[in-house]
Amino acid sequence: VQMPHYSAAAVMRSCARARQWHKAASLVGVALKSPAKAGLVTTNVGLKALVRAGQHREAAEIFAELSPLGIEPDAFTYSPMVYSWAVTGQASKVVSAMRHLKAELKIALVNSALAG
């Protein structure tokens, strides 16, 4: 079934709220066809769904597209990525993310990421 990106994004967000990570992750390709169009909140939900579904490489690819598109990642963008990098042994990326974020966000980000 084909659907517009905004419909896929709405269904993806609903699946994520229900913690149906694999279902949410299956919609990421359509929902985030254009991350710039999808917006940061939908992109963040997509990244979290991919990471929770164990699709770390796919999450990393989407994350890498953000800056070239002019999308500035926030703490909610970094949170699933920090978790992903930690479980895949990419400590240097975790450290880099921590340095990138403002000092007041560091503790909340680490606690959120470690909580899974």
C-alpha positions in Angstrom: 0.0 0.0 0.0 1.4 3.4 -1.0 0.7 6.4 1.1 1.9 10.0 1.3 4.8 10.7 3.6 2.6 12.6 6.0 0.3 9.7 6.5 3.2 7.3 7.0 4.6 9.7 9.5 1.3 9.7 11.5 1.1 5.9 11.5 4.8 5.7 12.4 4.3 8.0 15.4 1.2 6.0 16.5 3.2 2.7 16.3 6.1 4.3 18.3 3.7 5.5 21.0 2.4 1.9 21.2 6.1 0.7 21.4 5.6 -1.3 18.2 9.2 -0.5 17.1 9.4 -2.9 14.2 6.2 -1.6 12.7 7.2 2.0 13.2 10.6 1.2 11.7 9.0 -0.3 8.6 7.4 3.1 7.8 10.5 5.2 8.3 11.5 4.9 4.6 8.2 6.5 3.5 7.8 8.9 6.4 11.3 10.2 6.1 11.6 10.1 2.3 12.6 13.8 2.7 13.8 14.5 6.3 13.6 18.2 5.6 9.9 17.9 4.7 9.2 15.5 7.5 10.5 17.9 10.2 12.7 17.2 13.2 10.1 15.7 15.5 9.1 13.0 12.9 12.8 12.4 12.1 13.5 11.9 15.8 10.7 9.4 16.1 12.0 7.6 13.1 15.5 7.4 14.5 14.2 6.1 17.8 12.1 3.5 16.0 15.0 2.3 13.9 17.4 2.1 16.9 14.8 0.3 19.1 14.2 -2.2 16.2 18.0 -2.8 16.0 18.4 -1.1 12.6 21.5 0.9 13.7 23.0 1.3 10.2 19.8 2.8 8.8 19.5 5.2 11.7 23.1 6.3 11.2 22.5 6.9 7.5 19.5 9.2 8.2 21.4 11.0 11.0 24.3 11.6 8.6 21.8 13.3 6.1 20.5 15.9 8.6 23.4 18.4 8.7 23.8 18.6 4.9 20.1 19.3 4.7 20.5 22.2 7.2 18.6 20.3 10.0 20.3 20.9 13.4 20.0 17.8 15.6 18.7 18.4 19.1 18.9 16.4 22.3 16.0 14.2 21.1 17.9 13.4 17.9 21.1 12.6 19.7 19.5 10.4 22.4 18.7 7.3 20.2 22.0 7.8 18.3 24.0 7.9 21.6 22.3 4.7 22.6 23.0 3.2 19.1 26.6 4.2 19.1 27.1 2.9 22.7 25.7 -0.6 21.9 27.6 -0.8 18.6 30.9 0.1 20.3 31.3 3.6 18.8 32.5 5.3 21.9 34.2 8.1 20.0 30.9 9.1 18.5 29.3 9.1 21.9 32.0 11.5 23.2 31.7 13.7 20.1 27.9 14.0 20.7 28.4 14.9 24.3 30.8 17.6 23.3 28.4 19.0 20.7 25.5 19.4 23.1 25.3 22.2 25.7 26.5 21.3 29.2 23.1 21.5 30.8 21.7 18.8 28.4 24.5 16.3 29.0 23.2 14.6 32.1 19.6 14.3 30.8 20.9 12.9 27.5 23.1 10.3 29.1 20.4 9.2 31.5 17.9 8.9 28.7 20.2 7.0 26.4 21.3 4.6 29.2 17.7 3.9 30.1 17.2 2.5 26.6 
